[in-house]
Amino acid sequence: MAQLSSHYLSEIYQEFKSLRGSELAEIIRFYEENKQEIYSLELNEFFELQVSYLTALFDFNEFDRFLALVDEAIETSIIHNIVYVDHENIFNKLLYMKGEACHFNMKYTEAIYIFEELIKIDPYKDKYFQALAKTKSKIIPKYLKNSRAISILVFILAAFVIGFEVLVVRNFFLDKVFVIELSRNILFASGWIILIFGELIHFWKVETYIKQKKKRFRKAKSFQ
């Protein structure tokens, strides 16, 4: 294979950098069409373009493609001790995007692990705690599944009572209408109470979990 000239490679680098601000699809297309040449760039230039490409994939919601490639970039930043790209801590940025991509792909356990690791690194960055809370809330515990199931059953029972009231009671047992209406209203209220109570308990548990993490890791960081 013919060796690519440094002048040609420099043009590839400059052309890609000029795409900043362009449509995400254009950035992705250019990188993929010129991947061979980009991989031949010197390390810092290659890594800068790789990060731009990964960011474009992430922003374009191409999470599967992003996750397939991001670990390579993370390893590169560690092995070659590349700390900053465009004045951003690149390890933290890539790891955060990986956590968000896992969240959107419903890989919640992996996302939680990533956000917890980021919190250990920087427990003063609120967006890490917000991402952790958002992901933690998506993991539905057994008690919440049960409360949702019970509330649905109660609503279904209330619907049957309404049907019975309309078809039977109001036609043949008018003296029982008040009792049936009261029963129906109690069932509806009970369904909502069970549903809301379960959701509030889940919200409280997630908030407590986040507060404990924040207190623990900020205290540990202050002693370092």
N, C-alpha and C positions, 0 to 999 in steps of 0.2 A: 504494500500500500504506500502510495506516495506521501512523503512527509508534508504536512501543511505548513505554509510559511507563517512566520510570526506576524507579518504585516496583515495577512488574511485573517488570522485569528483575532488580531486586535480590532479589525473591522467588525467581526462577528460580535465581539464584546461591546463595542461602542453602539452598534446597531440595536442590540438587545436593550442596552441601558436607555437608549432613546425612546424605547417603547413605553417607558413609565408614564402612566397617565392614559395609556391607550386602553381599549377594551380588553377585558380579561381573556377573552377567547383568542385575541390576536397575540397576546403574550404567550399563552399556552401553545398556540399553533407554531409560532416562530421557534420556541425552544425545542419542540418535538421534531420539527423539520430540520433543525441544525444541531441535533443532539450530539452527533459524532464530533463536530467541530468544537462544540462547547466543552465536551469532555476532554478535549486536547488543550484547553486553556491552562495557564498556570493556576495553582491551587486556589489562591485568594479570589481571582477573577471567576473561576469555575464555581466556587462555593457561593459567591455573591449572586450569580445568575441562577444557581440551583435554588437558593432561598427565595428569589423573586418568583421563580416558577412554582415552587411549592405554595407560596403565599397566594399566587393567582389561582391555583387549583383549589385551595381552601376557600378563598373568597367566592369562587365560582360554584361552591358546594359539590365539588368532585371529591367527596370524602374517601371513597374507596381507593381512587388513584393516589390521593394524598397519603393515605395510611400505608400504601404499598411502598412508598419511597421515603417517607420522613425519617425512618430509623437510620437509613444510610447517612442522611445529612446530620442527624444528631451524633452519630458515631464519629463522623468527620470532625465535627466541632470539638469533640472530646479528645480524639487522637492527636489532632493538630493544634489543640489549645486555641481555637478561634473563639474569642469571647464576644466581640462586637461586630455587627454588620449594620451600617447606617445608624450608628450610635445606639443600637438596641442590643441588649444581652441576647445573643442568638440562641443559646441553649434554652433559656427560659421561654423565649418566643416560640420555638419549635415544639417544645414540650407542652406548652399551653395550647397551641393549635392542635396538637395530637390529642390532648384530653378532650377538647371541644369536638373534634371529629369523631372520637369514640362515643361521646355523648349523643351526637346526632345519628350515629349508626347503632344506637341502643346497646352499646358495649359499656354499660354503666359501671360494672365492677372495675374494669380496666381504667375508665375515666376517673373514678374516685381515687384509685391508687395514684394516678398521675397528679391529680390536683393536691393530694396530700403531700406528695413529694415536693411539689412547687411551694406549698405552704412551709415546709421544713426549710427550704432555701430562703424564702422571703415571706415571713409571716406578717409583714406589714402591708402587703399588697391586697387590697380589699377584693379585687376582681377574682383572685384565686378562691377566696372564701365564698364569693357569690356563685362561682362556677361549681364549687363543691356542693353548696346547698341546693342548687338547681338540679344537679345530678343525683344527689342523695334522695331528694324528694321523689324522683322517678322510680326508685326501688320500692315497690309496694309490699309492706310487711303483711303477715298473715292476718293480724287483727283488723287491718284496713280492708283487706279482701273480704273478710267475714262481715264487717259492718256494711260494706257496699252491697254484698249479696243479700243480707237480711233486709236492708232498706228496699231493695228491688222487690223482694217477696212481699213486703208490707204494702208497697205501692200496687202490686198486682192484686193483692187481696182487697185493697180499697177499690180497685177498678171493678172487681166482681161484685162488691157491695153496691156500687153505683148502678151496675147493670141490674142487680136484683131489685134495687129501689125503683128504677124506672119501669121495669117490665112487670113487676109483681106488686110491690108495696103500694105504689101510687094508684094502682088500678083496683086493688082488692083489700088493702089494709091501711087505709088512710090514717087510722088512729095510731099506726106504728111509724109514721113518717119521721117524727121528731127523733125517735130512738135510732132509726137507721141513719138519719143525717148526722146525728151525734157520733155514731159508731164510725161512719165514713170519715168525718173530720178528725176524729182521734187517730184513725189509722194513717191518714195523710200526715198529720202533725208528727206522729211517732216515726214515720219513715224519714221525714226531713231531719228530725232530731238525731236519729241514729246515724244518718249519712253525715250531717254536719259535725257531730261529735267525733266521729271517726277521723274526719279530715282535720279537725282542729288538733286532735291528739297527735296525728302524724306531723303536722306543721310544728307543733310544740317540741316534739322529739328531735326533729331536724334542726330547729333553732338551738336547742340545748346542746346538741352534738357539735354544731358550728361554734358556739360560744366556748365550749370546753376546749376545742381544738385551738381556737384563737388565744385563749388564756394560756394554754399549755405551751404552745410553740413560741409565743411572744415572750413568755417568761424565760424559756430556755435560751432564746436568742439574746436576751438582755444580759445573761450570765457569760456569754461567749466573749 
